[in-house]
Amino acid sequence: MTATYSMKRAAVLRLLRQGLVTHEEAADLAATSKEAVHDWALSEGIDIATTRATYLVKTWHQELAAERAKRSTEQELMTEQTRLDRAWEKYVDGKG
């Protein structure tokens, strides 16, 4: 697919606004210079480093929350399994 200059610029700016790419990655994707990407970002008022850092912090917090939820679920499952094991042991002991 052949992309025009304006298409590349628009796509890179969308990625930069979301913090999805670094300065260097944007230049590589658009097959252009880092200076061009820098100029595009400046013209749109995008602070590449801050936007990227903000994206990474948000993503980090989401990952931590997901891990907490997963561990909480695992703990609940282990607690329930222990409760069921004890109930089974009581049942078996009562039969003997």
C-alpha positions as CSV (number, residue, x, y, z in Angstrom):
1,M,0.0,0.0,0.0
2,T,1.3,3.4,-1.0
3,A,0.6,6.1,1.5
4,T,0.8,9.8,0.7
5,Y,2.8,12.2,2.8
6,S,-0.4,13.6,4.3
7,M,-1.7,10.1,5.1
8,K,1.6,9.2,6.9
9,R,1.6,12.5,8.8
10,A,-2.0,12.1,9.9
11,A,-1.4,8.5,11.0
12,V,1.7,9.3,12.9
13,L,0.1,12.3,14.6
14,R,-2.8,10.0,15.8
15,L,-0.4,7.5,17.2
16,L,1.6,10.2,18.9
17,R,-1.5,11.9,20.4
18,Q,-2.4,8.5,22.0
19,G,1.2,7.9,23.2
20,L,1.3,4.6,21.4
21,V,4.7,5.3,19.7
22,T,8.0,6.9,20.6
23,H,9.6,9.6,18.5
24,E,11.9,7.1,16.8
25,E,9.1,4.5,16.2
26,A,7.0,7.1,14.6
27,A,9.8,8.1,12.3
28,D,10.5,4.5,11.4
29,L,6.8,3.8,10.7
30,A,6.4,6.8,8.5
31,A,9.8,6.1,6.8
32,T,10.8,9.7,7.5
33,S,13.3,11.6,9.6
34,K,13.0,12.2,13.4
35,E,13.2,15.9,12.6
36,A,10.1,15.7,10.4
37,V,8.2,13.8,13.2
38,H,9.4,16.4,15.7
39,D,8.2,19.2,13.5
40,W,4.8,17.6,12.9
41,A,4.4,17.1,16.7
42,L,5.4,20.7,17.4
43,S,3.0,22.0,14.8
44,E,0.1,20.1,16.5
45,G,1.2,21.0,20.1
46,I,2.1,17.4,21.0
47,D,4.7,16.8,23.6
48,I,5.9,13.3,22.5
49,A,7.7,12.4,25.7
50,T,5.0,13.5,28.1
51,T,2.2,11.9,26.0
52,R,4.2,8.6,25.8
53,A,5.0,8.6,29.6
54,T,1.3,9.3,30.4
55,Y,0.2,6.4,28.2
56,L,2.7,4.1,29.9
57,V,1.7,5.1,33.4
58,K,-2.0,4.5,32.6
59,T,-1.2,1.1,31.0
60,W,1.0,0.2,34.0
61,H,-1.9,1.0,36.4
62,Q,-4.3,-1.1,34.3
63,E,-1.9,-4.0,34.4
64,L,-1.4,-3.7,38.1
65,A,-5.2,-3.6,38.6
66,A,-5.6,-6.7,36.4
67,E,-2.9,-8.5,38.4
68,R,-4.5,-7.5,41.7
69,A,-7.9,-8.7,40.5
70,K,-6.4,-12.0,39.2
71,R,-4.7,-12.7,42.5
72,S,-7.8,-11.8,44.4
73,T,-9.7,-14.3,42.4
74,E,-7.0,-16.9,42.9
75,Q,-7.1,-16.3,46.6
76,E,-10.8,-16.6,46.7
77,L,-10.6,-19.9,44.7
78,M,-8.0,-21.3,47.1
79,T,-10.1,-20.3,50.1
80,E,-13.1,-21.9,48.6
81,Q,-11.1,-25.1,47.8
82,T,-9.8,-25.2,51.4
83,R,-13.3,-24.9,52.7
84,L,-14.5,-27.7,50.4
85,D,-11.6,-29.9,51.4
86,R,-12.4,-29.4,55.1
87,A,-16.1,-30.1,54.5
88,W,-15.2,-33.3,52.6
89,E,-12.8,-34.4,55.4
90,K,-15.6,-33.9,58.0
91,Y,-18.0,-35.8,55.8
92,V,-15.5,-38.7,55.4
93,D,-14.6,-38.7,59.1
94,G,-18.3,-38.8,60.0
95,K,-18.8,-41.9,57.8
96,G,-16.0,-43.9,59.4
